[in-house]
Amino acid sequence: MPQFRCIIRCMKSRVFVSCGQQDKNERRLARAICELLEKRGFTTYLAIDVQTILEINERIIWELKNSDCYLLVNFRREKIGEIKGVEQFRGSLFANQELAVAYSLGFERLLIINQEGVKPEGLLRYIGINTETFSDNDDSLRVVNRALRRAGWRNDYSRRLRAGTLRFQDRAYNNLEGWFLHLDIHNHRPDIAALETTARLSGYARTGRPWRPSEVQSPLKATGRPGFSHTIFPGSHESFDLLCIGLDAANPAVQVPGVYLNSALDLSPRQPLPVGPGTWRFHFEFLAIEFPLLSVEVQVKVPRSLGQRPRARLLSQEIA
Protein backbone atom coordinates (compact mmCIF):
# COMPACT_ATOMS: atom_id res chain seq x y z
CA MET A 1 0.00 0.00 0.00
CA PRO A 2 1.24 3.56 -0.66
CA GLN A 3 3.01 5.62 1.98
CA PHE A 4 2.04 9.10 3.12
CA ARG A 5 4.58 11.81 3.73
CA CYS A 6 3.90 14.89 5.81
CA ILE A 7 4.77 18.52 5.23
CA ILE A 8 7.18 19.49 8.00
CA ARG A 9 7.02 22.82 9.84
CA CYS A 10 10.59 23.38 10.94
CA MET A 11 11.87 24.47 14.31
CA LYS A 12 13.56 27.84 14.53
CA SER A 13 17.33 27.69 14.56
CA ARG A 14 18.82 28.81 17.89
CA VAL A 15 21.82 31.14 18.02
CA PHE A 16 24.15 31.35 21.02
CA VAL A 17 25.20 35.01 21.12
CA SER A 18 28.49 35.72 22.89
CA CYS A 19 28.73 39.49 23.13
CA GLY A 20 30.35 41.87 25.61
CA GLN A 21 28.11 43.42 28.24
CA GLN A 22 30.63 45.41 30.23
CA ASP A 23 28.66 48.66 30.17
CA LYS A 24 25.19 49.90 29.20
CA ASN A 25 26.24 50.56 25.59
CA GLU A 26 27.48 47.00 25.12
CA ARG A 27 24.34 45.63 26.78
CA ARG A 28 22.20 47.76 24.47
CA LEU A 29 24.12 46.47 21.47
CA ALA A 30 23.83 42.85 22.64
CA ARG A 31 20.04 43.20 22.82
CA ALA A 32 19.99 44.86 19.39
CA ILE A 33 21.94 41.93 17.89
CA CYS A 34 19.45 39.46 19.38
CA GLU A 35 16.56 41.51 17.96
CA LEU A 36 18.28 41.51 14.55
CA LEU A 37 18.56 37.71 14.63
CA GLU A 38 14.97 37.27 15.83
CA LYS A 39 13.70 39.43 12.96
CA ARG A 40 15.49 36.97 10.66
CA GLY A 41 13.49 34.12 12.21
CA PHE A 42 16.06 32.79 14.71
CA THR A 43 15.72 32.27 18.43
CA THR A 44 18.60 33.48 20.60
CA TYR A 45 20.40 32.87 23.86
CA LEU A 46 22.46 35.82 25.09
CA ALA A 47 25.41 34.61 27.13
CA ILE A 48 26.28 36.50 30.31
CA ASP A 49 29.70 36.59 31.98
CA VAL A 50 30.18 33.81 34.51
CA GLN A 51 32.92 33.48 37.09
CA THR A 52 33.12 29.88 38.26
CA ILE A 53 33.70 26.47 36.70
CA LEU A 54 30.35 25.35 38.14
CA GLU A 55 28.53 28.17 36.34
CA ILE A 56 30.34 27.38 33.07
CA ASN A 57 29.41 23.71 33.31
CA GLU A 58 25.80 24.20 34.38
CA ARG A 59 24.84 27.15 32.22
CA ILE A 60 27.18 27.94 29.35
CA ILE A 61 27.99 24.39 28.24
CA TRP A 62 24.34 23.34 28.42
CA GLU A 63 23.21 26.37 26.42
CA LEU A 64 25.91 25.73 23.81
CA LYS A 65 24.78 22.11 23.47
CA ASN A 66 21.23 23.38 23.06
CA SER A 67 22.12 25.85 20.28
CA ASP A 68 22.52 25.47 16.53
CA CYS A 69 24.74 28.44 15.65
CA TYR A 70 27.39 30.43 17.49
CA LEU A 71 27.96 34.18 17.08
CA LEU A 72 30.87 35.93 18.81
CA VAL A 73 31.11 39.72 18.87
CA ASN A 74 34.50 40.33 20.46
CA PHE A 75 35.02 43.79 22.00
CA ARG A 76 38.32 45.38 22.94
CA ARG A 77 39.33 45.22 26.57
CA GLU A 78 42.61 46.44 28.14
CA LYS A 79 45.38 47.80 25.95
CA ILE A 80 48.42 45.52 25.81
CA GLY A 81 50.81 47.45 23.55
CA GLU A 82 51.44 48.57 19.98
CA ILE A 83 52.74 46.91 16.83
CA LYS A 84 54.16 49.27 14.22
CA GLY A 85 52.21 52.12 15.75
CA VAL A 86 48.92 50.20 15.82
CA GLU A 87 47.34 49.77 19.25
CA GLN A 88 46.74 46.20 20.38
CA PHE A 89 44.02 45.18 22.84
CA ARG A 90 42.92 42.07 24.63
CA GLY A 91 39.62 40.54 23.62
CA SER A 92 37.04 39.25 26.05
CA LEU A 93 38.29 36.48 28.33
CA PHE A 94 34.80 35.04 28.70
CA ALA A 95 34.26 35.11 24.95
CA ASN A 96 37.45 33.11 24.43
CA GLN A 97 36.26 30.54 26.98
CA GLU A 98 32.92 30.18 25.24
CA LEU A 99 34.58 29.99 21.83
CA ALA A 100 36.82 27.13 23.00
CA VAL A 101 33.80 25.18 24.24
CA ALA A 102 31.84 25.92 21.04
CA TYR A 103 34.75 24.76 18.89
CA SER A 104 35.05 21.52 20.89
CA LEU A 105 31.32 20.89 20.34
CA GLY A 106 31.80 20.89 16.58
CA PHE A 107 29.70 23.90 15.56
CA GLU A 108 29.42 24.12 11.78
CA ARG A 109 27.71 27.53 11.88
CA LEU A 110 30.25 29.68 13.71
CA LEU A 111 30.69 33.41 13.09
CA ILE A 112 33.35 35.57 14.76
CA ILE A 113 33.39 39.37 14.52
CA ASN A 114 36.24 41.30 16.18
CA GLN A 115 36.61 44.93 17.04
CA GLU A 116 39.57 46.62 15.35
CA GLY A 117 42.80 46.14 17.26
CA VAL A 118 41.83 42.96 19.12
CA LYS A 119 44.90 40.74 19.28
CA PRO A 120 44.20 37.16 18.14
CA GLU A 121 44.96 35.15 21.26
CA GLY A 122 44.01 31.69 22.46
CA LEU A 123 41.88 29.80 19.94
CA LEU A 124 41.44 32.93 17.83
CA ARG A 125 45.07 32.54 16.70
CA TYR A 126 44.23 29.29 14.94
CA ILE A 127 40.77 29.99 13.48
CA GLY A 128 40.53 31.60 10.06
CA ILE A 129 38.31 34.68 10.30
CA ASN A 130 37.04 36.13 7.04
CA THR A 131 34.58 38.68 8.45
CA GLU A 132 35.28 42.41 8.53
CA THR A 133 36.10 44.12 11.83
CA PHE A 134 34.09 46.93 13.39
CA SER A 135 35.46 50.21 14.71
CA ASP A 136 33.06 51.12 17.53
CA ASN A 137 29.66 50.33 19.02
CA ASP A 138 27.80 52.37 16.43
CA ASP A 139 29.49 50.46 13.60
CA SER A 140 29.20 46.99 15.11
CA LEU A 141 25.52 46.31 14.39
CA ARG A 142 25.97 47.15 10.70
CA VAL A 143 28.98 44.83 10.47
CA VAL A 144 27.09 42.02 12.21
CA ASN A 145 24.19 42.46 9.79
CA ARG A 146 26.48 42.28 6.75
CA ALA A 147 28.29 39.25 8.16
CA LEU A 148 25.00 37.41 8.65
CA ARG A 149 23.95 38.12 5.07
CA ARG A 150 27.26 36.86 3.70
CA ALA A 151 27.22 33.75 5.89
CA GLY A 152 23.79 32.81 4.53
CA TRP A 153 22.55 31.29 7.78
CA ARG A 154 19.10 29.70 7.45
CA ASN A 155 16.64 29.81 10.32
CA ASP A 156 15.59 26.18 9.78
CA TYR A 157 19.07 24.73 10.33
CA SER A 158 19.45 22.43 13.34
CA ARG A 159 22.18 20.39 15.05
CA ARG A 160 19.86 18.85 17.63
CA LEU A 161 17.31 16.04 17.47
CA ARG A 162 14.73 16.73 14.82
CA ALA A 163 11.69 14.97 13.39
CA GLY A 164 11.89 13.96 9.76
CA THR A 165 9.78 11.74 7.52
CA LEU A 166 6.41 10.51 8.81
CA ARG A 167 4.88 7.49 7.05
CA PHE A 168 2.38 4.66 7.40
CA GLN A 169 3.29 1.05 6.64
CA ASP A 170 0.89 -1.90 6.40
CA ARG A 171 2.51 -4.72 8.38
CA ALA A 172 2.22 -7.19 11.24
CA TYR A 173 4.47 -7.30 14.30
CA ASN A 174 4.24 -8.78 17.79
CA ASN A 175 0.53 -9.68 17.50
CA LEU A 176 -0.36 -6.25 16.08
CA GLU A 177 -1.58 -6.11 12.49
CA GLY A 178 -2.56 -3.00 10.58
CA TRP A 179 -1.19 0.44 9.76
CA PHE A 180 2.02 1.25 11.66
CA LEU A 181 2.94 4.93 11.85
CA HIS A 182 6.73 5.49 11.76
CA LEU A 183 8.69 8.69 12.36
CA ASP A 184 12.36 9.30 11.55
CA ILE A 185 14.38 11.14 14.21
CA HIS A 186 17.55 12.83 12.97
CA ASN A 187 20.69 13.62 14.96
CA HIS A 188 22.18 16.76 13.43
CA ARG A 189 25.14 16.91 15.78
CA PRO A 190 28.35 16.26 13.79
CA ASP A 191 30.39 15.24 16.83
CA ILE A 192 28.42 12.92 19.13
CA ALA A 193 25.90 10.10 18.86
CA ALA A 194 22.46 10.45 20.41
CA LEU A 195 22.74 7.59 22.89
CA GLU A 196 19.68 5.83 24.28
CA THR A 197 17.26 7.84 22.15
CA THR A 198 13.83 6.98 23.55
CA ALA A 199 10.28 7.95 22.57
CA ARG A 200 6.96 8.05 24.40
CA LEU A 201 3.41 9.26 23.88
CA SER A 202 2.76 11.94 26.49
CA GLY A 203 -0.78 12.92 25.52
CA TYR A 204 -3.48 13.02 22.85
CA ALA A 205 -6.78 14.71 22.04
CA ARG A 206 -9.49 14.83 19.43
CA THR A 207 -9.05 17.98 17.36
CA GLY A 208 -10.68 20.88 19.18
CA ARG A 209 -10.80 19.04 22.53
CA PRO A 210 -8.54 19.35 25.63
CA TRP A 211 -5.41 17.24 25.91
CA ARG A 212 -5.46 14.11 28.03
CA PRO A 213 -2.38 12.27 29.33
CA SER A 214 -1.53 8.97 27.73
CA GLU A 215 -2.56 5.90 29.71
CA VAL A 216 0.68 4.27 28.53
CA GLN A 217 3.88 6.20 29.28
CA SER A 218 6.28 3.33 28.49
CA PRO A 219 8.96 3.73 25.77
CA LEU A 220 7.81 3.10 22.21
CA LYS A 221 9.31 0.46 19.95
CA ALA A 222 12.49 1.31 18.07
CA THR A 223 11.70 0.43 14.47
CA GLY A 224 13.81 -2.34 12.96
CA ARG A 225 15.46 -3.59 16.15
CA PRO A 226 14.44 -5.65 19.20
CA GLY A 227 14.39 -2.83 21.70
CA PHE A 228 12.94 0.49 22.77
CA SER A 229 15.82 2.88 22.15
CA HIS A 230 18.23 3.78 19.36
CA THR A 231 21.81 4.98 19.14
CA ILE A 232 21.58 7.62 16.43
CA PHE A 233 25.02 8.27 14.97
CA PRO A 234 26.16 11.81 14.08
CA GLY A 235 24.44 13.07 10.95
CA SER A 236 22.19 10.01 10.80
CA HIS A 237 18.62 9.03 11.68
CA GLU A 238 16.55 6.16 13.06
CA SER A 239 12.80 5.43 13.21
CA PHE A 240 10.22 4.76 15.93
CA ASP A 241 6.81 3.04 15.89
CA LEU A 242 4.52 5.87 17.02
CA LEU A 243 1.28 3.87 16.95
CA CYS A 244 -0.64 1.16 15.12
CA ILE A 245 -4.16 1.44 13.73
CA GLY A 246 -5.26 -2.17 13.56
CA LEU A 247 -6.03 -5.35 15.51
CA ASP A 248 -4.34 -7.28 18.32
CA ALA A 249 -4.18 -11.00 17.45
CA ALA A 250 -3.88 -11.80 21.17
CA ASN A 251 -7.49 -10.67 21.57
CA PRO A 252 -9.40 -12.32 18.66
CA ALA A 253 -12.76 -11.44 20.21
CA VAL A 254 -12.19 -7.78 19.28
CA GLN A 255 -12.64 -7.32 15.53
CA VAL A 256 -13.06 -3.54 15.52
CA PRO A 257 -9.82 -1.70 14.58
CA GLY A 258 -8.29 0.33 17.38
CA VAL A 259 -5.30 2.58 18.02
CA TYR A 260 -2.55 0.66 19.81
CA LEU A 261 0.90 1.53 21.11
CA ASN A 262 3.77 -0.84 20.36
CA SER A 263 5.49 -0.09 23.67
CA ALA A 264 7.57 -1.67 26.41
CA LEU A 265 4.44 -2.21 28.53
CA ASP A 266 4.35 -6.00 28.79
CA LEU A 267 0.61 -6.70 28.72
CA SER A 268 -1.24 -9.18 26.53
CA PRO A 269 -3.70 -8.59 25.11
CA ARG A 270 -3.04 -4.89 24.74
CA GLN A 271 -5.70 -2.32 25.50
CA PRO A 272 -6.32 0.16 22.68
CA LEU A 273 -6.35 3.87 23.37
CA PRO A 274 -9.87 5.34 23.67
CA VAL A 275 -9.51 6.83 20.19
CA GLY A 276 -12.25 6.46 17.59
CA PRO A 277 -12.55 7.43 13.93
CA GLY A 278 -11.85 11.07 13.22
CA THR A 279 -9.01 13.57 13.44
CA TRP A 280 -6.76 13.38 16.49
CA ARG A 281 -3.61 15.08 17.77
CA PHE A 282 -0.83 13.08 19.44
CA HIS A 283 2.02 14.58 21.44
CA PHE A 284 5.27 12.57 21.45
CA GLU A 285 8.53 13.22 23.29
CA PHE A 286 12.04 12.10 22.30
CA LEU A 287 15.02 12.16 24.64
CA ALA A 288 18.67 11.13 24.30
CA ILE A 289 21.71 11.39 26.56
CA GLU A 290 23.17 14.94 26.43
CA PHE A 291 20.37 16.16 24.13
CA PRO A 292 17.46 18.42 25.05
CA LEU A 293 13.94 17.03 24.91
CA LEU A 294 12.28 17.10 21.49
CA SER A 295 8.49 17.52 21.52
CA VAL A 296 6.55 16.57 18.40
CA GLU A 297 2.85 17.01 17.67
CA VAL A 298 1.31 14.77 15.01
CA GLN A 299 -2.17 14.90 13.51
CA VAL A 300 -3.70 11.56 12.53
CA LYS A 301 -6.93 10.93 10.64
CA VAL A 302 -8.16 7.58 11.98
CA PRO A 303 -10.34 5.70 9.43
CA ARG A 304 -13.41 3.62 10.21
CA SER A 305 -11.96 0.45 8.71
CA LEU A 306 -8.57 -1.02 7.81
CA GLY A 307 -9.59 -0.88 4.17
CA GLN A 308 -9.25 2.89 4.33
CA ARG A 309 -5.83 4.47 4.35
CA PRO A 310 -5.09 6.59 7.45
CA ARG A 311 -3.47 9.99 7.08
CA ALA A 312 -0.93 11.79 9.22
CA ARG A 313 1.02 15.02 9.20
CA LEU A 314 3.53 16.69 11.46
CA LEU A 315 1.98 19.77 13.06
CA SER A 316 4.95 21.06 15.03
CA GLN A 317 8.21 20.23 16.73
CA GLU A 318 10.14 22.15 19.35
CA ILE A 319 13.00 21.79 21.80
CA ALA A 320 12.08 22.07 25.47
C-alpha positions as CSV (number, residue, x, y, z in Angstrom):
1,M,0.0,0.0,0.0
2,P,1.2,3.6,-0.7
3,Q,3.0,5.6,2.0
4,F,2.0,9.1,3.1
5,R,4.6,11.8,3.7
6,C,3.9,14.9,5.8
7,I,4.8,18.5,5.2
8,I,7.2,19.5,8.0
9,R,7.0,22.8,9.8
10,C,10.6,23.4,10.9
11,M,11.9,24.5,14.3
12,K,13.6,27.8,14.5
13,S,17.3,27.7,14.6
14,R,18.8,28.8,17.9
15,V,21.8,31.1,18.0
16,F,24.2,31.3,21.0
17,V,25.2,35.0,21.1
18,S,28.5,35.7,22.9
19,C,28.7,39.5,23.1
20,G,30.3,41.9,25.6
21,Q,28.1,43.4,28.2
22,Q,30.6,45.4,30.2
23,D,28.7,48.7,30.2
24,K,25.2,49.9,29.2
25,N,26.2,50.6,25.6
26,E,27.5,47.0,25.1
27,R,24.3,45.6,26.8
28,R,22.2,47.8,24.5
29,L,24.1,46.5,21.5
30,A,23.8,42.9,22.6
31,R,20.0,43.2,22.8
32,A,20.0,44.9,19.4
33,I,21.9,41.9,17.9
34,C,19.5,39.5,19.4
35,E,16.6,41.5,18.0
36,L,18.3,41.5,14.6
37,L,18.6,37.7,14.6
38,E,15.0,37.3,15.8
39,K,13.7,39.4,13.0
40,R,15.5,37.0,10.7
41,G,13.5,34.1,12.2
42,F,16.1,32.8,14.7
43,T,15.7,32.3,18.4
44,T,18.6,33.5,20.6
45,Y,20.4,32.9,23.9
46,L,22.5,35.8,25.1
47,A,25.4,34.6,27.1
48,I,26.3,36.5,30.3
49,D,29.7,36.6,32.0
50,V,30.2,33.8,34.5
51,Q,32.9,33.5,37.1
52,T,33.1,29.9,38.3
53,I,33.7,26.5,36.7
54,L,30.3,25.4,38.1
55,E,28.5,28.2,36.3
56,I,30.3,27.4,33.1
57,N,29.4,23.7,33.3
58,E,25.8,24.2,34.4
59,R,24.8,27.1,32.2
60,I,27.2,27.9,29.3
61,I,28.0,24.4,28.2
62,W,24.3,23.3,28.4
63,E,23.2,26.4,26.4
64,L,25.9,25.7,23.8
65,K,24.8,22.1,23.5
66,N,21.2,23.4,23.1
67,S,22.1,25.8,20.3
68,D,22.5,25.5,16.5
69,C,24.7,28.4,15.6
70,Y,27.4,30.4,17.5
71,L,28.0,34.2,17.1
72,L,30.9,35.9,18.8
73,V,31.1,39.7,18.9
74,N,34.5,40.3,20.5
75,F,35.0,43.8,22.0
76,R,38.3,45.4,22.9
77,R,39.3,45.2,26.6
78,E,42.6,46.4,28.1
79,K,45.4,47.8,26.0
80,I,48.4,45.5,25.8
81,G,50.8,47.4,23.5
82,E,51.4,48.6,20.0
83,I,52.7,46.9,16.8
84,K,54.2,49.3,14.2
85,G,52.2,52.1,15.7
86,V,48.9,50.2,15.8
87,E,47.3,49.8,19.3
88,Q,46.7,46.2,20.4
89,F,44.0,45.2,22.8
90,R,42.9,42.1,24.6
91,G,39.6,40.5,23.6
92,S,37.0,39.3,26.1
93,L,38.3,36.5,28.3
94,F,34.8,35.0,28.7
95,A,34.3,35.1,25.0
96,N,37.5,33.1,24.4
97,Q,36.3,30.5,27.0
98,E,32.9,30.2,25.2
99,L,34.6,30.0,21.8
100,A,36.8,27.1,23.0
101,V,33.8,25.2,24.2
102,A,31.8,25.9,21.0
103,Y,34.8,24.8,18.9
104,S,35.1,21.5,20.9
105,L,31.3,20.9,20.3
106,G,31.8,20.9,16.6
107,F,29.7,23.9,15.6
108,E,29.4,24.1,11.8
109,R,27.7,27.5,11.9
110,L,30.3,29.7,13.7
111,L,30.7,33.4,13.1
112,I,33.3,35.6,14.8
113,I,33.4,39.4,14.5
114,N,36.2,41.3,16.2
115,Q,36.6,44.9,17.0
116,E,39.6,46.6,15.3
117,G,42.8,46.1,17.3
118,V,41.8,43.0,19.1
119,K,44.9,40.7,19.3
120,P,44.2,37.2,18.1
121,E,45.0,35.2,21.3
122,G,44.0,31.7,22.5
123,L,41.9,29.8,19.9
124,L,41.4,32.9,17.8
125,R,45.1,32.5,16.7
126,Y,44.2,29.3,14.9
127,I,40.8,30.0,13.5
128,G,40.5,31.6,10.1
129,I,38.3,34.7,10.3
130,N,37.0,36.1,7.0
131,T,34.6,38.7,8.4
132,E,35.3,42.4,8.5
133,T,36.1,44.1,11.8
134,F,34.1,46.9,13.4
135,S,35.5,50.2,14.7
136,D,33.1,51.1,17.5
137,N,29.7,50.3,19.0
138,D,27.8,52.4,16.4
139,D,29.5,50.5,13.6
140,S,29.2,47.0,15.1
141,L,25.5,46.3,14.4
142,R,26.0,47.2,10.7
143,V,29.0,44.8,10.5
144,V,27.1,42.0,12.2
145,N,24.2,42.5,9.8
146,R,26.5,42.3,6.7
147,A,28.3,39.2,8.2
148,L,25.0,37.4,8.7
149,R,23.9,38.1,5.1
150,R,27.3,36.9,3.7
151,A,27.2,33.7,5.9
152,G,23.8,32.8,4.5
153,W,22.5,31.3,7.8
154,R,19.1,29.7,7.4
155,N,16.6,29.8,10.3
156,D,15.6,26.2,9.8
157,Y,19.1,24.7,10.3
158,S,19.5,22.4,13.3
159,R,22.2,20.4,15.0
160,R,19.9,18.9,17.6
161,L,17.3,16.0,17.5
162,R,14.7,16.7,14.8
163,A,11.7,15.0,13.4
164,G,11.9,14.0,9.8
165,T,9.8,11.7,7.5
166,L,6.4,10.5,8.8
167,R,4.9,7.5,7.1
168,F,2.4,4.7,7.4
169,Q,3.3,1.0,6.6
170,D,0.9,-1.9,6.4
171,R,2.5,-4.7,8.4
172,A,2.2,-7.2,11.2
173,Y,4.5,-7.3,14.3
174,N,4.2,-8.8,17.8
175,N,0.5,-9.7,17.5
176,L,-0.4,-6.3,16.1
177,E,-1.6,-6.1,12.5
178,G,-2.6,-3.0,10.6
179,W,-1.2,0.4,9.8
180,F,2.0,1.2,11.7
181,L,2.9,4.9,11.8
182,H,6.7,5.5,11.8
183,L,8.7,8.7,12.4
184,D,12.4,9.3,11.6
185,I,14.4,11.1,14.2
186,H,17.6,12.8,13.0
187,N,20.7,13.6,15.0
188,H,22.2,16.8,13.4
189,R,25.1,16.9,15.8
190,P,28.4,16.3,13.8
191,D,30.4,15.2,16.8
192,I,28.4,12.9,19.1
193,A,25.9,10.1,18.9
194,A,22.5,10.4,20.4
195,L,22.7,7.6,22.9
196,E,19.7,5.8,24.3
197,T,17.3,7.8,22.2
198,T,13.8,7.0,23.5
199,A,10.3,7.9,22.6
200,R,7.0,8.0,24.4
201,L,3.4,9.3,23.9
202,S,2.8,11.9,26.5
203,G,-0.8,12.9,25.5
204,Y,-3.5,13.0,22.9
205,A,-6.8,14.7,22.0
206,R,-9.5,14.8,19.4
207,T,-9.0,18.0,17.4
208,G,-10.7,20.9,19.2
209,R,-10.8,19.0,22.5
210,P,-8.5,19.3,25.6
211,W,-5.4,17.2,25.9
212,R,-5.5,14.1,28.0
213,P,-2.4,12.3,29.3
214,S,-1.5,9.0,27.7
215,E,-2.6,5.9,29.7
216,V,0.7,4.3,28.5
217,Q,3.9,6.2,29.3
218,S,6.3,3.3,28.5
219,P,9.0,3.7,25.8
220,L,7.8,3.1,22.2
221,K,9.3,0.5,20.0
222,A,12.5,1.3,18.1
223,T,11.7,0.4,14.5
224,G,13.8,-2.3,13.0
225,R,15.5,-3.6,16.1
226,P,14.4,-5.7,19.2
227,G,14.4,-2.8,21.7
228,F,12.9,0.5,22.8
229,S,15.8,2.9,22.2
230,H,18.2,3.8,19.4
231,T,21.8,5.0,19.1
232,I,21.6,7.6,16.4
233,F,25.0,8.3,15.0
234,P,26.2,11.8,14.1
235,G,24.4,13.1,11.0
236,S,22.2,10.0,10.8
237,H,18.6,9.0,11.7
238,E,16.5,6.2,13.1
239,S,12.8,5.4,13.2
240,F,10.2,4.8,15.9
241,D,6.8,3.0,15.9
242,L,4.5,5.9,17.0
243,L,1.3,3.9,17.0
244,C,-0.6,1.2,15.1
245,I,-4.2,1.4,13.7
246,G,-5.3,-2.2,13.6
247,L,-6.0,-5.4,15.5
248,D,-4.3,-7.3,18.3
249,A,-4.2,-11.0,17.4
250,A,-3.9,-11.8,21.2
251,N,-7.5,-10.7,21.6
252,P,-9.4,-12.3,18.7
253,A,-12.8,-11.4,20.2
254,V,-12.2,-7.8,19.3
255,Q,-12.6,-7.3,15.5
256,V,-13.1,-3.5,15.5
257,P,-9.8,-1.7,14.6
258,G,-8.3,0.3,17.4
259,V,-5.3,2.6,18.0
260,Y,-2.5,0.7,19.8
261,L,0.9,1.5,21.1
262,N,3.8,-0.8,20.4
263,S,5.5,-0.1,23.7
264,A,7.6,-1.7,26.4
265,L,4.4,-2.2,28.5
266,D,4.4,-6.0,28.8
267,L,0.6,-6.7,28.7
268,S,-1.2,-9.2,26.5
269,P,-3.7,-8.6,25.1
270,R,-3.0,-4.9,24.7
271,Q,-5.7,-2.3,25.5
272,P,-6.3,0.2,22.7
273,L,-6.4,3.9,23.4
274,P,-9.9,5.3,23.7
275,V,-9.5,6.8,20.2
276,G,-12.2,6.5,17.6
277,P,-12.6,7.4,13.9
278,G,-11.9,11.1,13.2
279,T,-9.0,13.6,13.4
280,W,-6.8,13.4,16.5
281,R,-3.6,15.1,17.8
282,F,-0.8,13.1,19.4
283,H,2.0,14.6,21.4
284,F,5.3,12.6,21.4
285,E,8.5,13.2,23.3
286,F,12.0,12.1,22.3
287,L,15.0,12.2,24.6
288,A,18.7,11.1,24.3
289,I,21.7,11.4,26.6
290,E,23.2,14.9,26.4
291,F,20.4,16.2,24.1
292,P,17.5,18.4,25.1
293,L,13.9,17.0,24.9
294,L,12.3,17.1,21.5
295,S,8.5,17.5,21.5
296,V,6.6,16.6,18.4
297,E,2.8,17.0,17.7
298,V,1.3,14.8,15.0
299,Q,-2.2,14.9,13.5
300,V,-3.7,11.6,12.5
301,K,-6.9,10.9,10.6
302,V,-8.2,7.6,12.0
303,P,-10.3,5.7,9.4
304,R,-13.4,3.6,10.2
305,S,-12.0,0.5,8.7
306,L,-8.6,-1.0,7.8
307,G,-9.6,-0.9,4.2
308,Q,-9.3,2.9,4.3
309,R,-5.8,4.5,4.3
310,P,-5.1,6.6,7.4
311,R,-3.5,10.0,7.1
312,A,-0.9,11.8,9.2
313,R,1.0,15.0,9.2
314,L,3.5,16.7,11.5
315,L,2.0,19.8,13.1
316,S,4.9,21.1,15.0
317,Q,8.2,20.2,16.7
318,E,10.1,22.1,19.4
319,I,13.0,21.8,21.8
320,A,12.1,22.1,25.5
